Amino acid sequence: MKILGIIVFLFGTAVIGFDLLGYAPEALNWMDQWGKSVDWGIKVTVVIVGAALYLVGGQLEG
């Protein structure tokens, strides 16, 4: 579960970085339909879920 957390976290941070640079991947344009607040909420939630998966995965191993 630790690896999945890393992947989800990196995906979320990459999407946020691309958005800040002005490059929005076409596959993620569906989030813009609900407005910027929901768009950012989804992106931040993905980062938080990735971090939580990483932390929980680390505790389960040890």
PDB file of N, H, CA, C and O in Angstrom:
ATOM      1  N   MET A   1       0.828  -1.178   0.000  1.00  0.00           N
ATOM      2  CA  MET A   1       0.000   0.000   0.000  1.00  0.00           C
ATOM      3  C   MET A   1       0.883   1.256   0.000  1.00  0.00           C
ATOM      4  O   MET A   1       0.446   2.336  -0.397  1.00  0.00           O
ATOM      5  N   LYS A   2       2.096   1.097   0.440  1.00  0.00           N
ATOM      6  H   LYS A   2       2.451   0.219   0.762  1.00  0.00           H
ATOM      7  CA  LYS A   2       3.021   2.217   0.491  1.00  0.00           C
ATOM      8  C   LYS A   2       3.350   2.721  -0.921  1.00  0.00           C
ATOM      9  O   LYS A   2       3.422   3.928  -1.155  1.00  0.00           O
ATOM     10  N   ILE A   3       3.546   1.793  -1.851  1.00  0.00           N
ATOM     11  H   ILE A   3       3.488   0.813  -1.661  1.00  0.00           H
ATOM     12  CA  ILE A   3       3.857   2.151  -3.236  1.00  0.00           C
ATOM     13  C   ILE A   3       2.669   2.865  -3.876  1.00  0.00           C
ATOM     14  O   ILE A   3       2.852   3.851  -4.591  1.00  0.00           O
ATOM     15  N   LEU A   4       1.460   2.377  -3.627  1.00  0.00           N
ATOM     16  H   LEU A   4       1.312   1.576  -3.047  1.00  0.00           H
ATOM     17  CA  LEU A   4       0.258   3.023  -4.162  1.00  0.00           C
ATOM     18  C   LEU A   4       0.141   4.447  -3.626  1.00  0.00           C
ATOM     19  O   LEU A   4      -0.229   5.357  -4.368  1.00  0.00           O
ATOM     20  N   GLY A   5       0.446   4.645  -2.367  1.00  0.00           N
ATOM     21  H   GLY A   5       0.746   3.906  -1.765  1.00  0.00           H
ATOM     22  CA  GLY A   5       0.414   5.975  -1.775  1.00  0.00           C
ATOM     23  C   GLY A   5       1.394   6.922  -2.442  1.00  0.00           C
ATOM     24  O   GLY A   5       1.074   8.084  -2.692  1.00  0.00           O
ATOM     25  N   ILE A   6       2.589   6.422  -2.731  1.00  0.00           N
ATOM     26  H   ILE A   6       2.849   5.477  -2.528  1.00  0.00           H
ATOM     27  CA  ILE A   6       3.593   7.244  -3.416  1.00  0.00           C
ATOM     28  C   ILE A   6       3.100   7.635  -4.809  1.00  0.00           C
ATOM     29  O   ILE A   6       3.232   8.788  -5.220  1.00  0.00           O
ATOM     30  N   ILE A   7       2.534   6.671  -5.529  1.00  0.00           N
ATOM     31  H   ILE A   7       2.427   5.734  -5.195  1.00  0.00           H
ATOM     32  CA  ILE A   7       2.043   6.932  -6.887  1.00  0.00           C
ATOM     33  C   ILE A   7       0.920   7.964  -6.870  1.00  0.00           C
ATOM     34  O   ILE A   7       0.937   8.909  -7.659  1.00  0.00           O
ATOM     35  N   VAL A   8      -0.049   7.793  -5.985  1.00  0.00           N
ATOM     36  H   VAL A   8      -0.063   7.025  -5.345  1.00  0.00           H
ATOM     37  CA  VAL A   8      -1.181   8.719  -5.901  1.00  0.00           C
ATOM     38  C   VAL A   8      -0.698  10.107  -5.487  1.00  0.00           C
ATOM     39  O   VAL A   8      -1.147  11.108  -6.045  1.00  0.00           O
ATOM     40  N   PHE A   9       0.204  10.176  -4.521  1.00  0.00           N
ATOM     41  H   PHE A   9       0.569   9.363  -4.068  1.00  0.00           H
ATOM     42  CA  PHE A   9       0.744  11.457  -4.066  1.00  0.00           C
ATOM     43  C   PHE A   9       1.480  12.176  -5.197  1.00  0.00           C
ATOM     44  O   PHE A   9       1.266  13.367  -5.423  1.00  0.00           O
ATOM     45  N   LEU A  10       2.338  11.459  -5.897  1.00  0.00           N
ATOM     46  H   LEU A  10       2.512  10.492  -5.713  1.00  0.00           H
ATOM     47  CA  LEU A  10       3.091  12.076  -6.996  1.00  0.00           C
ATOM     48  C   LEU A  10       2.172  12.510  -8.135  1.00  0.00           C
ATOM     49  O   LEU A  10       2.395  13.556  -8.744  1.00  0.00           O
ATOM     50  N   PHE A  11       1.143  11.717  -8.428  1.00  0.00           N
ATOM     51  H   PHE A  11       0.961  10.867  -7.933  1.00  0.00           H
ATOM     52  CA  PHE A  11       0.184  12.104  -9.458  1.00  0.00           C
ATOM     53  C   PHE A  11      -0.524  13.404  -9.070  1.00  0.00           C
ATOM     54  O   PHE A  11      -0.667  14.308  -9.894  1.00  0.00           O
ATOM     55  N   GLY A  12      -0.962  13.492  -7.829  1.00  0.00           N
ATOM     56  H   GLY A  12      -0.846  12.757  -7.160  1.00  0.00           H
ATOM     57  CA  GLY A  12      -1.656  14.691  -7.366  1.00  0.00           C
ATOM     58  C   GLY A  12      -0.772  15.927  -7.409  1.00  0.00           C
ATOM     59  O   GLY A  12      -1.211  16.991  -7.845  1.00  0.00           O
ATOM     60  N   THR A  13       0.468  15.792  -6.959  1.00  0.00           N
ATOM     61  H   THR A  13       0.824  14.928  -6.605  1.00  0.00           H
ATOM     62  CA  THR A  13       1.369  16.940  -6.982  1.00  0.00           C
ATOM     63  C   THR A  13       1.736  17.332  -8.413  1.00  0.00           C
ATOM     64  O   THR A  13       1.904  18.517  -8.701  1.00  0.00           O
ATOM     65  N   ALA A  14       1.861  16.362  -9.305  1.00  0.00           N
ATOM     66  H   ALA A  14       1.724  15.399  -9.071  1.00  0.00           H
ATOM     67  CA  ALA A  14       2.155  16.668 -10.705  1.00  0.00           C
ATOM     68  C   ALA A  14       0.995  17.420 -11.350  1.00  0.00           C
ATOM     69  O   ALA A  14       1.210  18.378 -12.093  1.00  0.00           O
ATOM     70  N   VAL A  15      -0.221  16.993 -11.070  1.00  0.00           N
ATOM     71  H   VAL A  15      -0.396  16.215 -10.466  1.00  0.00           H
ATOM     72  CA  VAL A  15      -1.384  17.673 -11.635  1.00  0.00           C
ATOM     73  C   VAL A  15      -1.467  19.109 -11.124  1.00  0.00           C
ATOM     74  O   VAL A  15      -1.766  20.024 -11.891  1.00  0.00           O
ATOM     75  N   ILE A  16      -1.204  19.309  -9.838  1.00  0.00           N
ATOM     76  H   ILE A  16      -0.961  18.566  -9.214  1.00  0.00           H
ATOM     77  CA  ILE A  16      -1.204  20.667  -9.278  1.00  0.00           C
ATOM     78  C   ILE A  16      -0.096  21.501  -9.927  1.00  0.00           C
ATOM     79  O   ILE A  16      -0.314  22.663 -10.271  1.00  0.00           O
ATOM     80  N   GLY A  17       1.073  20.921 -10.092  1.00  0.00           N
ATOM     81  H   GLY A  17       1.250  19.977  -9.812  1.00  0.00           H
ATOM     82  CA  GLY A  17       2.182  21.639 -10.728  1.00  0.00           C
ATOM     83  C   GLY A  17       1.876  22.026 -12.161  1.00  0.00           C
ATOM     84  O   GLY A  17       2.155  23.151 -12.579  1.00  0.00           O
ATOM     85  N   PHE A  18       1.303  21.096 -12.920  1.00  0.00           N
ATOM     86  H   PHE A  18       1.077  20.183 -12.581  1.00  0.00           H
ATOM     87  CA  PHE A  18       0.935  21.409 -14.300  1.00  0.00           C
ATOM     88  C   PHE A  18      -0.104  22.521 -14.355  1.00  0.00           C
ATOM     89  O   PHE A  18      -0.048  23.388 -15.226  1.00  0.00           O
ATOM     90  N   ASP A  19      -1.050  22.494 -13.425  1.00  0.00           N
ATOM     91  H   ASP A  19      -1.095  21.789 -12.717  1.00  0.00           H
ATOM     92  CA  ASP A  19      -2.085  23.521 -13.394  1.00  0.00           C
ATOM     93  C   ASP A  19      -1.483  24.891 -13.079  1.00  0.00           C
ATOM     94  O   ASP A  19      -1.874  25.895 -13.676  1.00  0.00           O
ATOM     95  N   LEU A  20      -0.543  24.932 -12.154  1.00  0.00           N
ATOM     96  H   LEU A  20      -0.225  24.117 -11.670  1.00  0.00           H
ATOM     97  CA  LEU A  20       0.095  26.204 -11.816  1.00  0.00           C
ATOM     98  C   LEU A  20       0.937  26.747 -12.967  1.00  0.00           C
ATOM     99  O   LEU A  20       1.092  27.960 -13.106  1.00  0.00           O
ATOM    100  N   LEU A  21       1.477  25.856 -13.790  1.00  0.00           N
ATOM    101  H   LEU A  21       1.351  24.871 -13.677  1.00  0.00           H
ATOM    102  CA  LEU A  21       2.263  26.273 -14.948  1.00  0.00           C
ATOM    103  C   LEU A  21       1.399  26.640 -16.145  1.00  0.00           C
ATOM    104  O   LEU A  21       1.906  27.134 -17.151  1.00  0.00           O
ATOM    105  N   GLY A  22       0.107  26.402 -16.042  1.00  0.00           N
ATOM    106  H   GLY A  22      -0.305  26.001 -15.224  1.00  0.00           H
ATOM    107  CA  GLY A  22      -0.801  26.745 -17.133  1.00  0.00           C
ATOM    108  C   GLY A  22      -1.040  25.624 -18.112  1.00  0.00           C
ATOM    109  O   GLY A  22      -1.673  25.834 -19.147  1.00  0.00           O
ATOM    110  N   TYR A  23      -0.552  24.449 -17.815  1.00  0.00           N
ATOM    111  H   TYR A  23      -0.038  24.278 -16.975  1.00  0.00           H
ATOM    112  CA  TYR A  23      -0.756  23.303 -18.682  1.00  0.00           C
ATOM    113  C   TYR A  23      -1.693  22.328 -17.978  1.00  0.00           C
ATOM    114  O   TYR A  23      -1.311  21.660 -17.017  1.00  0.00           O
ATOM    115  N   ALA A  24      -2.911  22.261 -18.470  1.00  0.00           N
ATOM    116  H   ALA A  24      -3.221  22.803 -19.250  1.00  0.00           H
ATOM    117  CA  ALA A  24      -3.891  21.339 -17.891  1.00  0.00           C
ATOM    118  C   ALA A  24      -4.061  20.153 -18.836  1.00  0.00           C
ATOM    119  O   ALA A  24      -4.448  20.339 -19.989  1.00  0.00           O
ATOM    120  N   PRO A  25      -3.780  18.946 -18.371  1.00  0.00           N
ATOM    121  CA  PRO A  25      -3.966  17.775 -19.227  1.00  0.00           C
ATOM    122  C   PRO A  25      -5.432  17.647 -19.677  1.00  0.00           C
ATOM    123  O   PRO A  25      -6.354  17.858 -18.889  1.00  0.00           O
ATOM    124  N   GLU A  26      -5.624  17.304 -20.932  1.00  0.00           N
ATOM    125  H   GLU A  26      -4.876  17.132 -21.572  1.00  0.00           H
ATOM    126  CA  GLU A  26      -6.971  17.201 -21.502  1.00  0.00           C
ATOM    127  C   GLU A  26      -7.832  16.189 -20.763  1.00  0.00           C
ATOM    128  O   GLU A  26      -9.046  16.368 -20.665  1.00  0.00           O
ATOM    129  N   ALA A  27      -7.232  15.139 -20.248  1.00  0.00           N
ATOM    130  H   ALA A  27      -6.246  14.993 -20.328  1.00  0.00           H
ATOM    131  CA  ALA A  27      -8.000  14.091 -19.570  1.00  0.00           C
ATOM    132  C   ALA A  27      -8.607  14.582 -18.263  1.00  0.00           C
ATOM    133  O   ALA A  27      -9.513  13.943 -17.728  1.00  0.00           O
ATOM    134  N   LEU A  28      -8.125  15.704 -17.742  1.00  0.00           N
ATOM    135  H   LEU A  28      -7.389  16.223 -18.177  1.00  0.00           H
ATOM    136  CA  LEU A  28      -8.616  16.201 -16.463  1.00  0.00           C
ATOM    137  C   LEU A  28      -9.484  17.450 -16.597  1.00  0.00           C
ATOM    138  O   LEU A  28      -9.777  18.104 -15.596  1.00  0.00           O
ATOM    139  N   ASN A  29      -9.892  17.785 -17.799  1.00  0.00           N
ATOM    140  H   ASN A  29      -9.653  17.254 -18.612  1.00  0.00           H
ATOM    141  CA  ASN A  29     -10.731  18.963 -18.009  1.00  0.00           C
ATOM    142  C   ASN A  29     -12.123  18.815 -17.411  1.00  0.00           C
ATOM    143  O   ASN A  29     -12.812  19.814 -17.205  1.00  0.00           O
ATOM    144  N   TRP A  30     -12.549  17.592 -17.129  1.00  0.00           N
ATOM    145  H   TRP A  30     -11.989  16.780 -17.296  1.00  0.00           H
ATOM    146  CA  TRP A  30     -13.878  17.391 -16.555  1.00  0.00           C
ATOM    147  C   TRP A  30     -13.998  18.042 -15.173  1.00  0.00           C
ATOM    148  O   TRP A  30     -15.102  18.380 -14.747  1.00  0.00           O
ATOM    149  N   MET A  31     -12.877  18.219 -14.471  1.00  0.00           N
ATOM    150  H   MET A  31     -11.980  17.944 -14.817  1.00  0.00           H
ATOM    151  CA  MET A  31     -12.924  18.840 -13.155  1.00  0.00           C
ATOM    152  C   MET A  31     -13.235  20.333 -13.256  1.00  0.00           C
ATOM    153  O   MET A  31     -13.818  20.904 -12.334  1.00  0.00           O
ATOM    154  N   ASP A  32     -12.857  20.965 -14.351  1.00  0.00           N
ATOM    155  H   ASP A  32     -12.384  20.502 -15.100  1.00  0.00           H
ATOM    156  CA  ASP A  32     -13.101  22.395 -14.527  1.00  0.00           C
ATOM    157  C   ASP A  32     -14.578  22.724 -14.677  1.00  0.00           C
ATOM    158  O   ASP A  32     -14.980  23.866 -14.456  1.00  0.00           O
ATOM    159  N   GLN A  33     -15.381  21.756 -15.044  1.00  0.00           N
ATOM    160  H   GLN A  33     -15.054  20.828 -15.223  1.00  0.00           H
ATOM    161  CA  GLN A  33     -16.817  21.995 -15.242  1.00  0.00           C
ATOM    162  C   GLN A  33     -17.510  22.367 -13.939  1.00  0.00           C
ATOM    163  O   GLN A  33     -18.546  23.030 -13.969  1.00  0.00           O
ATOM    164  N   TRP A  34     -16.974  21.965 -12.811  1.00  0.00           N
ATOM    165  H   TRP A  34     -16.132  21.426 -12.786  1.00  0.00           H
ATOM    166  CA  TRP A  34     -17.604  22.224 -11.523  1.00  0.00           C
ATOM    167  C   TRP A  34     -17.077  23.484 -10.859  1.00  0.00           C
ATOM    168  O   TRP A  34     -17.534  23.846  -9.775  1.00  0.00           O
ATOM    169  N   GLY A  35     -16.128  24.153 -11.485  1.00  0.00           N
ATOM    170  H   GLY A  35     -15.756  23.859 -12.365  1.00  0.00           H
ATOM    171  CA  GLY A  35     -15.576  25.380 -10.926  1.00  0.00           C
ATOM    172  C   GLY A  35     -14.199  25.155 -10.320  1.00  0.00           C
ATOM    173  O   GLY A  35     -13.780  24.023 -10.081  1.00  0.00           O
ATOM    174  N   LYS A  36     -13.515  26.252 -10.080  1.00  0.00           N
ATOM    175  H   LYS A  36     -13.855  27.172 -10.273  1.00  0.00           H
ATOM    176  CA  LYS A  36     -12.144  26.169  -9.574  1.00  0.00           C
ATOM    177  C   LYS A  36     -12.059  25.645  -8.145  1.00  0.00           C
ATOM    178  O   LYS A  36     -11.094  24.964  -7.798  1.00  0.00           O
ATOM    179  N   SER A  37     -13.049  25.949  -7.312  1.00  0.00           N
ATOM    180  H   SER A  37     -13.833  26.502  -7.594  1.00  0.00           H
ATOM    181  CA  SER A  37     -12.997  25.480  -5.925  1.00  0.00           C
ATOM    182  C   SER A  37     -13.063  23.962  -5.852  1.00  0.00           C
ATOM    183  O   SER A  37     -12.294  23.335  -5.124  1.00  0.00           O
ATOM    184  N   VAL A  38     -13.977  23.377  -6.602  1.00  0.00           N
ATOM    185  H   VAL A  38     -14.602  23.886  -7.194  1.00  0.00           H
ATOM    186  CA  VAL A  38     -14.096  21.913  -6.612  1.00  0.00           C
ATOM    187  C   VAL A  38     -12.875  21.297  -7.289  1.00  0.00           C
ATOM    188  O   VAL A  38     -12.389  20.250  -6.860  1.00  0.00           O
ATOM    189  N   ASP A  39     -12.384  21.937  -8.335  1.00  0.00           N
ATOM    190  H   ASP A  39     -12.779  22.788  -8.683  1.00  0.00           H
ATOM    191  CA  ASP A  39     -11.193  21.468  -9.039  1.00  0.00           C
ATOM    192  C   ASP A  39     -10.008  21.363  -8.076  1.00  0.00           C
ATOM    193  O   ASP A  39      -9.338  20.332  -8.023  1.00  0.00           O
ATOM    194  N   TRP A  40      -9.753  22.426  -7.321  1.00  0.00           N
ATOM    195  H   TRP A  40     -10.298  23.264  -7.364  1.00  0.00           H
ATOM    196  CA  TRP A  40      -8.662  22.408  -6.361  1.00  0.00           C
ATOM    197  C   TRP A  40      -8.940  21.446  -5.215  1.00  0.00           C
ATOM    198  O   TRP A  40      -8.022  20.806  -4.703  1.00  0.00           O
ATOM    199  N   GLY A  41     -10.192  21.343  -4.813  1.00  0.00           N
ATOM    200  H   GLY A  41     -10.938  21.863  -5.229  1.00  0.00           H
ATOM    201  CA  GLY A  41     -10.548  20.407  -3.749  1.00  0.00           C
ATOM    202  C   GLY A  41     -10.225  18.970  -4.119  1.00  0.00           C
ATOM    203  O   GLY A  41      -9.715  18.211  -3.295  1.00  0.00           O
ATOM    204  N   ILE A  42     -10.520  18.597  -5.355  1.00  0.00           N
ATOM    205  H   ILE A  42     -10.934  19.213  -6.024  1.00  0.00           H
ATOM    206  CA  ILE A  42     -10.222  17.237  -5.818  1.00  0.00           C
ATOM    207  C   ILE A  42      -8.714  17.012  -5.842  1.00  0.00           C
ATOM    208  O   ILE A  42      -8.236  15.970  -5.394  1.00  0.00           O
ATOM    209  N   LYS A  43      -7.974  17.966  -6.354  1.00  0.00           N
ATOM    210  H   LYS A  43      -8.362  18.812  -6.718  1.00  0.00           H
ATOM    211  CA  LYS A  43      -6.515  17.817  -6.458  1.00  0.00           C
ATOM    212  C   LYS A  43      -5.865  17.694  -5.078  1.00  0.00           C
ATOM    213  O   LYS A  43      -5.003  16.841  -4.867  1.00  0.00           O
ATOM    214  N   VAL A  44      -6.277  18.544  -4.150  1.00  0.00           N
ATOM    215  H   VAL A  44      -6.977  19.237  -4.322  1.00  0.00           H
ATOM    216  CA  VAL A  44      -5.706  18.501  -2.801  1.00  0.00           C
ATOM    217  C   VAL A  44      -6.111  17.210  -2.093  1.00  0.00           C
ATOM    218  O   VAL A  44      -5.315  16.630  -1.354  1.00  0.00           O
ATOM    219  N   THR A  45      -7.347  16.759  -2.318  1.00  0.00           N
ATOM    220  H   THR A  45      -7.993  17.229  -2.918  1.00  0.00           H
ATOM    221  CA  THR A  45      -7.795  15.504  -1.715  1.00  0.00           C
ATOM    222  C   THR A  45      -6.974  14.321  -2.216  1.00  0.00           C
ATOM    223  O   THR A  45      -6.654  13.418  -1.443  1.00  0.00           O
ATOM    224  N   VAL A  46      -6.632  14.318  -3.502  1.00  0.00           N
ATOM    225  H   VAL A  46      -6.893  15.051  -4.131  1.00  0.00           H
ATOM    226  CA  VAL A  46      -5.807  13.238  -4.052  1.00  0.00           C
ATOM    227  C   VAL A  46      -4.440  13.228  -3.378  1.00  0.00           C
ATOM    228  O   VAL A  46      -3.919  12.161  -3.052  1.00  0.00           O
ATOM    229  N   VAL A  47      -3.858  14.397  -3.166  1.00  0.00           N
ATOM    230  H   VAL A  47      -4.281  15.263  -3.430  1.00  0.00           H
ATOM    231  CA  VAL A  47      -2.551  14.474  -2.496  1.00  0.00           C
ATOM    232  C   VAL A  47      -2.659  13.969  -1.059  1.00  0.00           C
ATOM    233  O   VAL A  47      -1.794  13.225  -0.597  1.00  0.00           O
ATOM    234  N   ILE A  48      -3.708  14.366  -0.355  1.00  0.00           N
ATOM    235  H   ILE A  48      -4.411  14.970  -0.730  1.00  0.00           H
ATOM    236  CA  ILE A  48      -3.891  13.936   1.037  1.00  0.00           C
ATOM    237  C   ILE A  48      -4.119  12.430   1.122  1.00  0.00           C
ATOM    238  O   ILE A  48      -3.570  11.768   2.003  1.00  0.00           O
ATOM    239  N   VAL A  49      -4.924  11.886   0.214  1.00  0.00           N
ATOM    240  H   VAL A  49      -5.370  12.423  -0.502  1.00  0.00           H
ATOM    241  CA  VAL A  49      -5.172  10.437   0.210  1.00  0.00           C
ATOM    242  C   VAL A  49      -3.878   9.680  -0.076  1.00  0.00           C
ATOM    243  O   VAL A  49      -3.613   8.649   0.541  1.00  0.00           O
ATOM    244  N   GLY A  50      -3.081  10.181  -0.997  1.00  0.00           N
ATOM    245  H   GLY A  50      -3.297  11.019  -1.499  1.00  0.00           H
ATOM    246  CA  GLY A  50      -1.793   9.544  -1.285  1.00  0.00           C
ATOM    247  C   GLY A  50      -0.875   9.538  -0.081  1.00  0.00           C
ATOM    248  O   GLY A  50      -0.229   8.531   0.210  1.00  0.00           O
ATOM    249  N   ALA A  51      -0.814  10.661   0.619  1.00  0.00           N
ATOM    250  H   ALA A  51      -1.338  11.479   0.382  1.00  0.00           H
ATOM    251  CA  ALA A  51       0.024  10.737   1.822  1.00  0.00           C
ATOM    252  C   ALA A  51      -0.497   9.805   2.911  1.00  0.00           C
ATOM    253  O   ALA A  51       0.287   9.165   3.613  1.00  0.00           O
ATOM    254  N   ALA A  52      -1.816   9.729   3.049  1.00  0.00           N
ATOM    255  H   ALA A  52      -2.452  10.249   2.479  1.00  0.00           H
ATOM    256  CA  ALA A  52      -2.401   8.843   4.069  1.00  0.00           C
ATOM    257  C   ALA A  52      -2.119   7.377   3.739  1.00  0.00           C
ATOM    258  O   ALA A  52      -1.795   6.595   4.633  1.00  0.00           O
ATOM    259  N   LEU A  53      -2.239   7.002   2.481  1.00  0.00           N
ATOM    260  H   LEU A  53      -2.503   7.637   1.755  1.00  0.00           H
ATOM    261  CA  LEU A  53      -1.936   5.623   2.080  1.00  0.00           C
ATOM    262  C   LEU A  53      -0.473   5.285   2.365  1.00  0.00           C
ATOM    263  O   LEU A  53      -0.159   4.184   2.819  1.00  0.00           O
ATOM    264  N   TYR A  54       0.407   6.233   2.098  1.00  0.00           N
ATOM    265  H   TYR A  54       0.151   7.127   1.730  1.00  0.00           H
ATOM    266  CA  TYR A  54       1.822   6.016   2.368  1.00  0.00           C
ATOM    267  C   TYR A  54       2.080   5.814   3.861  1.00  0.00           C
ATOM    268  O   TYR A  54       2.800   4.898   4.260  1.00  0.00           O
ATOM    269  N   LEU A  55       1.484   6.680   4.679  1.00  0.00           N
ATOM    270  H   LEU A  55       0.899   7.423   4.355  1.00  0.00           H
ATOM    271  CA  LEU A  55       1.697   6.577   6.125  1.00  0.00           C
ATOM    272  C   LEU A  55       1.099   5.308   6.713  1.00  0.00           C
ATOM    273  O   LEU A  55       1.726   4.652   7.545  1.00  0.00           O
ATOM    274  N   VAL A  56      -0.105   4.960   6.288  1.00  0.00           N
ATOM    275  H   VAL A  56      -0.615   5.493   5.613  1.00  0.00           H
ATOM    276  CA  VAL A  56      -0.755   3.742   6.784  1.00  0.00           C
ATOM    277  C   VAL A  56       0.005   2.501   6.305  1.00  0.00           C
ATOM    278  O   VAL A  56       0.171   1.535   7.050  1.00  0.00           O
ATOM    279  N   GLY A  57       0.457   2.543   5.068  1.00  0.00           N
ATOM    280  H   GLY A  57       0.323   3.328   4.463  1.00  0.00           H
ATOM    281  CA  GLY A  57       1.253   1.421   4.548  1.00  0.00           C
ATOM    282  C   GLY A  57       2.537   1.227   5.304  1.00  0.00           C
ATOM    283  O   GLY A  57       2.972   0.093   5.507  1.00  0.00           O
ATOM    284  N   GLY A  58       3.157   2.314   5.728  1.00  0.00           N
ATOM    285  H   GLY A  58       2.803   3.235   5.563  1.00  0.00           H
ATOM    286  CA  GLY A  58       4.396   2.224   6.516  1.00  0.00           C
ATOM    287  C   GLY A  58       4.142   1.652   7.902  1.00  0.00           C
ATOM    288  O   GLY A  58       4.977   0.913   8.424  1.00  0.00           O
ATOM    289  N   GLN A  59       3.012   1.978   8.505  1.00  0.00           N
ATOM    290  H   GLN A  59       2.334   2.578   8.082  1.00  0.00           H
ATOM    291  CA  GLN A  59       2.699   1.464   9.834  1.00  0.00           C
ATOM    292  C   GLN A  59       2.320  -0.004   9.783  1.00  0.00           C
ATOM    293  O   GLN A  59       2.594  -0.748  10.725  1.00  0.00           O
ATOM    294  N   LEU A  60       1.692  -0.432   8.692  1.00  0.00           N
ATOM    295  H   LEU A  60       1.469   0.173   7.927  1.00  0.00           H
ATOM    296  CA  LEU A  60       1.309  -1.841   8.577  1.00  0.00           C
ATOM    297  C   LEU A  60       2.513  -2.738   8.380  1.00  0.00           C
ATOM    298  O   LEU A  60       2.499  -3.892   8.807  1.00  0.00           O
ATOM    299  N   GLU A  61       3.555  -2.230   7.741  1.00  0.00           N
ATOM    300  H   GLU A  61       3.567  -1.293   7.394  1.00  0.00           H
ATOM    301  CA  GLU A  61       4.755  -3.028   7.506  1.00  0.00           C
ATOM    302  C   GLU A  61       5.579  -3.218   8.779  1.00  0.00           C
ATOM    303  O   GLU A  61       6.182  -4.272   8.987  1.00  0.00           O
ATOM    304  N   GLY A  62       5.599  -2.203   9.614  1.00  0.00           N
ATOM    305  H   GLY A  62       5.110  -1.348   9.444  1.00  0.00           H
ATOM    306  CA  GLY A  62       6.503  -2.209  10.748  1.00  0.00           C
ATOM    307  C   GLY A  62       5.920  -2.799  11.959  1.00  0.00           C
ATOM    308  O   GLY A  62       6.583  -2.865  12.994  1.00  0.00           O
TER     309      GLY A  62
END
